[in-house]
Amino acid sequence: MTERDNPNYYKLIKEFKKFTGYGIVVNTSFNLHGRAIVMTPDHAIEDFIDCGIDTMYIEGFKVVRKKN
């Protein structure tokens, strides 16, 4: 993959490598145990609320869990 193919994903991988030393990100399904795979933005937000993820990118937007 090149920066020209997908600039945002390329930047994500580049930043990930700075922190971990690994220039690879694994893309996997987004679903909670016993639930269907996320298929819509609304469903993604529901599962985000119900799980321990602290940050999510969806359709160009960064969603961050509010810290108490």
Number of C-alpha atoms within 10 A of each C-alpha: 8 8 11 8 9 10 11 12 14 17 12 13 14 17 14 15 14 10 9 9 10 12 14 13 12 4 6 6 8 14 16 13 7 6 9 11 14 16 10 10 11 10 14 17 14 12 18 20 12 10 10 9 11 12 12 13 9 12 6 7 8 9 13 12 12 7 5 3
